[in-house]
C-alpha cells in the first residue's frame, strides 16, 4: 500500500473517531485545538491523515477520541479478541479453581483472581494455592 493510500485510510479512521466522539464537522480543527492544545496546523494535518510525530500525542488522541491505536498506526486492528480470549481463559480457570477447591469466591475475589490469572507471572501462585487448598492431609 502506498503512502497516499495509507494517509487516506488514516484520515478516514480519524474522521470516524471524531464523528463518534461528537466533534462537529464544521470547525473540527478548532475543536481539536481547543481539546488538545495543539497547533491549528497539527490538527489539520491529522484530519488529512498524518499521524502525530510525538508518541505521547498519539496516545493522548487515542484516549481522547477512542481511536484503536493499532488500527490508526498499522491500519490493522488487533481488535478486542485478544482481550476477550484472555479473559475467557481466566474466567474458566478461576471457575475450575472454585470447583476443585470447593471454595466459593466472592465477586471481588473472583474478579481479582481473574486479573491475577491474566498476569502470567502470577499464575504459578494461583496453581500453588490450588495445590494447598486441595491437598489431602
trRosetta pair geometry for C-beta under 8 A, 3 or more apart (Angstrom, degrees):
i j d omega theta_ij theta_ji phi_ij phi_ji
1 5 4.9 -115 -174 86 94 129
1 6 5.7 114 126 -58 115 87
1 9 8.0 -7 174 -4 146 141
1 75 7.4 -67 70 70 164 164
2 5 5.1 95 59 10 74 102
2 6 7.1 -135 102 -5 38 91
3 6 5.5 -55 -147 37 35 114
3 7 6.2 37 155 -22 68 105
4 7 5.7 -54 -150 35 30 112
4 8 6.5 30 152 -19 63 105
5 8 5.6 -52 -148 35 33 112
5 9 6.4 32 153 -18 65 105
6 9 5.8 -57 -149 37 31 110
6 10 6.3 29 153 -17 66 107
6 49 7.6 136 116 169 59 121
6 75 6.4 -110 -133 -46 81 141
7 10 5.7 -54 -146 38 31 111
7 11 6.3 36 152 -23 64 104
7 48 7.1 -6 171 139 110 75
7 49 3.6 100 177 122 70 136
7 50 6.8 0 -134 -68 102 52
8 11 5.6 -51 -149 32 31 114
8 12 6.5 32 151 -19 63 105
8 49 6.0 -34 -67 -96 19 157
9 12 5.6 -54 -152 35 33 113
9 13 6.4 35 150 -20 66 104
9 49 7.4 92 54 -139 42 120
9 75 5.3 38 121 -122 145 121
10 13 5.5 -49 -145 35 35 113
10 14 6.2 34 155 -17 67 106
10 49 4.2 110 76 -156 98 77
10 50 7.4 141 106 -25 141 7
10 51 6.5 -86 -161 -59 153 82
10 72 6.2 75 -135 -162 87 68
10 75 7.4 -83 -64 -80 76 95
11 14 5.9 -56 -147 39 29 110
11 15 6.1 32 153 -21 64 108
11 47 6.7 44 -140 155 90 40
11 48 5.7 -41 -101 176 123 23
11 49 3.4 -54 -46 -66 92 93
12 15 5.6 -52 -143 36 29 113
12 16 6.3 32 157 -20 63 105
12 49 7.9 22 -2 -96 60 103
13 16 5.9 -55 -149 35 27 111
13 17 6.5 26 153 -18 62 107
13 67 6.8 83 151 -148 102 108
13 68 7.8 -95 -164 50 121 90
13 71 6.0 176 -135 130 139 104
13 72 5.2 -178 125 -102 146 71
13 75 7.9 -138 -41 -112 142 67
14 17 5.7 -56 -150 36 31 111
14 18 6.3 29 153 -17 66 107
14 46 5.8 -179 -148 158 158 86
14 47 6.5 -148 114 -113 135 36
14 49 7.1 -162 15 -95 128 45
14 65 7.7 38 -151 116 64 159
14 67 7.1 -5 -105 -107 57 138
14 72 7.2 81 -65 -129 77 111
15 18 5.8 -57 -148 38 30 109
15 19 6.2 34 153 -22 65 105
15 47 7.3 75 -75 -152 83 70
16 19 5.6 -52 -147 34 31 114
16 20 6.3 29 154 -17 64 106
17 20 5.7 -55 -148 38 31 110
17 21 6.2 25 153 -15 65 111
17 65 4.3 74 150 146 115 115
17 66 6.3 -176 -150 73 98 68
17 67 4.5 -14 -107 -83 157 89
18 21 5.6 -59 -143 42 31 109
18 23 4.2 -64 -171 52 90 124
18 28 6.2 50 171 -151 150 121
18 32 7.8 -50 -112 -72 126 107
18 65 6.1 -32 -77 -144 55 134
19 22 7.8 42 172 -66 30 24
19 23 7.4 -74 -67 50 24 78
19 25 7.8 16 -93 -69 83 92
20 65 7.7 105 70 179 97 80
20 66 6.7 -91 106 71 127 120
21 64 7.6 36 -130 138 154 71
21 65 4.8 -79 -43 -137 149 74
21 66 6.6 164 -76 25 99 100
23 28 5.7 83 140 -133 110 84
23 31 5.1 161 -155 111 101 147
23 32 7.2 45 -158 -61 150 77
23 65 7.6 -34 -17 -115 131 111
24 27 5.9 24 89 59 112 96
24 28 6.5 -141 92 -74 55 72
24 31 6.6 143 44 -43 80 152
25 28 5.7 -28 -155 -48 29 119
27 30 4.7 -48 -172 44 82 117
27 31 5.8 90 127 -29 86 96
28 31 5.6 -55 -148 34 32 113
28 32 6.5 33 154 -20 66 103
28 43 7.8 178 123 163 73 114
28 47 6.4 114 111 -106 124 135
29 32 5.8 -54 -152 33 32 111
29 33 6.5 34 150 -20 65 104
29 40 5.9 60 155 -154 117 80
29 43 4.3 124 -155 118 75 123
29 44 5.2 11 -118 -70 134 75
29 47 6.2 -71 -81 -22 88 147
30 33 5.5 -51 -148 35 34 114
30 34 6.3 35 153 -20 66 106
30 40 7.4 -4 -87 -113 58 101
30 43 7.7 145 -49 114 20 165
31 34 5.7 -54 -148 37 31 112
31 35 6.2 23 156 -14 66 111
32 35 5.9 -61 -144 42 29 106
32 36 5.8 -12 170 14 67 118
32 38 6.6 -31 136 48 94 118
32 43 3.9 148 85 -134 128 117
32 46 7.0 -169 -174 64 160 132
32 47 7.5 -146 -12 -52 156 104
33 36 6.8 -78 -132 53 18 85
33 37 7.3 60 -178 -107 54 9
33 38 5.8 -108 -115 67 59 71
33 39 7.2 -27 -119 162 105 12
33 40 5.5 -16 -77 -82 141 63
33 43 5.1 -76 -53 -36 80 148
35 64 6.4 124 149 -172 124 140
36 43 7.6 159 49 -85 126 100
36 57 7.7 70 -175 -150 130 93
36 60 6.7 113 -134 131 106 126
36 61 7.0 1 -101 -84 142 82
36 64 6.9 -82 -81 -39 98 175
38 42 4.2 -102 166 79 121 135
38 43 5.6 144 90 -51 119 83
38 57 7.3 84 -89 -147 121 128
39 42 4.6 100 56 2 81 101
39 43 7.2 -146 94 -4 45 84
40 43 5.6 -53 -149 36 36 113
40 44 6.3 34 155 -17 68 106
41 44 5.9 -57 -149 39 30 109
41 45 6.3 33 152 -23 65 106
42 45 5.6 -55 -148 34 32 113
42 46 6.5 30 155 -18 66 104
42 52 7.0 40 -169 -112 112 87
43 46 6.0 -56 -152 35 30 109
43 47 6.4 31 151 -20 64 107
44 47 5.5 -52 -147 36 34 115
44 48 6.3 26 155 -13 66 109
45 48 5.8 -63 -149 43 30 106
45 50 4.1 -37 163 46 95 134
46 49 7.7 134 -174 -2 28 8
46 50 6.0 -82 -82 69 38 77
46 51 7.5 57 -115 -122 78 20
46 52 6.6 1 -86 -55 114 80
46 61 7.2 -143 -149 -129 151 159
51 58 6.5 11 -177 -99 100 114
51 72 7.2 125 -109 149 104 99
51 73 6.7 66 -116 -109 148 71
52 57 3.9 -123 158 102 155 121
52 58 5.0 -160 57 -64 112 71
52 61 6.6 156 -14 -5 135 138
53 57 7.7 36 56 45 48 134
54 57 4.1 77 77 4 103 111
54 58 7.1 -169 94 -13 55 80
55 58 5.5 -48 -152 28 38 115
55 59 6.7 34 153 -14 66 102
56 59 5.8 -54 -152 38 35 110
56 60 6.3 40 149 -23 66 106
57 60 5.4 -50 -145 35 35 117
57 61 6.3 33 156 -17 66 104
58 61 6.1 -58 -151 38 28 107
58 62 6.3 28 152 -19 64 108
58 69 7.1 87 147 -136 105 95
58 72 7.6 173 -163 104 102 134
58 73 7.3 44 -168 -71 142 113
59 62 5.6 -54 -146 36 32 113
59 63 6.3 30 156 -16 66 106
59 69 7.2 7 -104 -105 62 128
60 63 6.0 -59 -150 39 27 108
60 64 6.0 24 155 -18 65 113
61 64 5.6 -55 -137 40 31 111
61 65 5.8 -11 175 18 69 112
61 67 6.3 2 127 20 85 137
62 65 7.0 -73 -131 56 17 80
62 66 7.5 31 174 -140 53 9
62 67 4.3 -100 -122 64 64 93
62 68 7.5 -109 -146 62 108 3
62 69 4.7 10 -122 -76 158 85
62 72 6.8 -141 -92 19 102 148
63 66 7.7 15 -168 -72 21 44
67 71 7.4 -135 172 68 78 104
67 72 5.1 36 159 -47 122 138
68 71 3.7 50 93 16 116 118
68 72 6.4 160 82 -17 61 85
68 77 5.0 -5 150 -119 152 106
68 78 7.8 -171 -175 34 112 73
69 72 6.0 -63 -149 37 25 108
69 73 6.3 4 164 -3 65 113
70 73 6.3 -65 -140 46 27 98
70 74 5.4 -26 -177 31 69 114
70 76 6.6 -57 148 87 100 60
70 77 5.6 115 89 -132 105 40
70 78 4.7 71 41 -11 166 94
71 74 7.2 -67 -111 59 14 75
71 75 6.6 33 -170 -133 52 21
71 76 6.8 -135 -109 80 55 13
71 77 4.0 0 -71 -76 103 86
72 75 7.9 -5 -178 -71 7 48
78 81 7.7 -134 152 46 65 84
78 82 5.8 -22 158 -3 110 130
79 82 7.2 129 80 -1 73 82
80 83 5.2 -57 -167 46 67 112
80 84 5.5 68 135 -25 88 107
81 84 5.5 -56 -138 43 33 112
81 85 5.8 36 161 -22 68 107
82 85 6.0 -54 -145 36 25 110
82 86 6.3 23 156 -17 61 110
83 86 5.8 -59 -149 38 28 110
83 87 6.2 21 158 -13 66 110
84 87 6.0 -59 -143 41 28 106
84 88 6.1 31 157 -22 64 108
85 88 5.7 -54 -145 35 28 113
85 89 6.4 29 156 -18 63 106
86 89 5.8 -56 -151 36 29 111
86 90 6.4 28 151 -18 64 107
86 118 5.5 70 159 -127 114 102
87 90 5.4 -53 -146 37 35 113
87 91 6.2 37 156 -21 68 104
87 114 6.8 38 -148 175 74 122
87 118 7.1 -9 -85 -81 58 126
88 91 5.9 -53 -146 35 29 110
88 92 6.4 27 156 -16 63 107
89 92 6.0 -58 -149 38 28 110
89 93 6.3 29 154 -20 64 109
89 117 7.6 -157 113 139 84 124
90 93 5.7 -57 -147 36 30 112
90 94 6.2 23 159 -14 67 108
90 113 7.9 161 175 120 97 70
90 114 4.2 95 140 -156 121 76
90 115 7.7 75 -176 -50 153 20
90 117 4.0 150 -132 86 92 127
90 118 5.2 -33 -73 -55 143 83
91 94 6.0 -57 -144 40 28 105
91 95 6.2 31 155 -21 64 108
91 114 5.8 12 -76 -114 59 124
92 95 5.7 -55 -147 36 29 113
92 96 6.5 30 153 -18 63 105
93 96 5.8 -57 -154 37 30 110
93 97 6.4 39 145 -26 64 103
93 117 5.3 152 78 -142 139 151
93 126 7.7 60 145 130 121 147
94 97 5.0 -43 -149 28 38 122
94 98 6.7 44 150 -21 64 96
94 105 7.2 -44 171 18 109 159
94 110 5.9 119 146 -155 140 72
94 113 4.5 123 -122 113 124 121
94 114 5.3 -71 -19 -71 149 73
94 117 6.3 -121 -51 -25 97 145
95 98 5.7 -47 -155 30 35 113
95 99 6.6 32 149 -16 64 105
96 99 5.5 -55 -147 39 36 112
96 100 6.0 29 157 -16 70 109
97 100 6.1 -59 -141 40 25 105
97 101 6.0 0 167 3 63 117
97 103 7.8 -44 140 58 82 105
97 105 8.0 38 99 -32 111 131
97 113 6.7 -136 66 174 158 147
97 126 6.8 -65 -101 175 143 107
97 129 8.0 30 -155 94 121 109
97 130 5.7 -106 -131 -92 86 114
98 101 6.5 -73 -139 49 19 94
98 102 7.9 70 168 -98 54 10
98 103 6.2 -115 -135 73 57 64
98 104 6.4 55 -155 -109 111 41
98 105 5.8 -98 -92 0 111 99
98 110 7.8 -4 -60 -105 129 100
99 102 7.6 14 -176 -70 26 49
100 130 6.1 30 96 -161 133 110
100 133 7.9 101 112 95 87 108
100 134 5.6 -37 152 -80 96 138
101 130 6.1 -116 -59 -134 112 67
101 133 4.1 11 -135 124 115 133
101 134 5.7 -100 -97 -60 64 87
103 133 6.2 -52 -24 -172 134 145
105 109 3.9 -138 -166 96 97 115
105 110 4.3 134 110 -63 129 77
105 113 6.4 -71 -129 -1 162 138
106 109 4.6 93 47 9 76 103
106 110 6.9 -137 90 -8 37 87
107 110 5.5 -52 -143 35 31 114
107 111 6.4 27 160 -16 65 105
108 111 6.1 -56 -147 38 29 106
108 112 6.3 28 154 -18 64 109
109 112 5.7 -57 -146 39 31 111
109 113 6.2 32 155 -20 66 106
110 113 5.9 -56 -150 36 28 110
110 114 6.5 30 151 -20 63 104
111 114 5.5 -50 -150 34 35 114
111 115 6.5 35 152 -18 65 103
112 115 5.7 -53 -150 37 33 111
112 116 6.3 37 150 -21 66 104
113 116 5.5 -51 -147 35 33 114
113 117 6.3 37 152 -24 65 103
113 126 6.7 107 -156 -120 90 125
114 117 5.7 -53 -151 32 31 113
114 118 6.8 32 152 -21 63 102
115 118 5.8 -52 -153 29 35 111
115 119 7.2 25 151 -10 63 101
116 119 6.0 -64 -161 38 37 104
116 122 4.5 -109 -173 124 83 142
116 123 7.7 151 139 -76 80 46
116 125 7.3 -89 175 77 126 116
116 126 6.0 139 118 -60 122 119
117 122 7.2 -102 -76 91 22 102
117 123 6.0 66 -140 -99 57 84
117 126 6.1 -4 -85 -14 80 167
119 122 4.4 50 87 13 106 111
119 123 7.5 -166 91 -33 57 75
120 123 5.7 -30 -154 -5 42 120
121 124 7.8 -51 175 19 37 100
122 125 5.1 -49 -167 34 64 120
122 126 6.5 65 139 -22 81 98
123 126 5.6 -53 -153 34 39 110
123 127 6.3 37 151 -17 70 105
124 127 5.5 -54 -147 39 35 112
124 128 6.2 40 151 -23 66 105
125 128 5.5 -52 -148 35 31 114
125 129 6.6 35 152 -20 63 101
126 129 5.6 -50 -151 33 34 113
126 130 6.5 37 149 -22 64 102
127 130 5.6 -50 -152 32 34 115
127 131 6.7 37 150 -21 64 101
128 131 5.7 -50 -151 32 35 111
128 132 6.6 33 152 -17 65 103
129 132 5.7 -56 -150 36 34 110
129 133 6.1 23 157 -12 69 112
130 133 6.0 -62 -143 44 28 106
130 134 6.0 6 164 -2 66 116
131 134 6.4 -70 -138 48 23 95
131 135 6.2 46 157 -54 62 97
132 135 5.9 -36 -150 -3 27 118
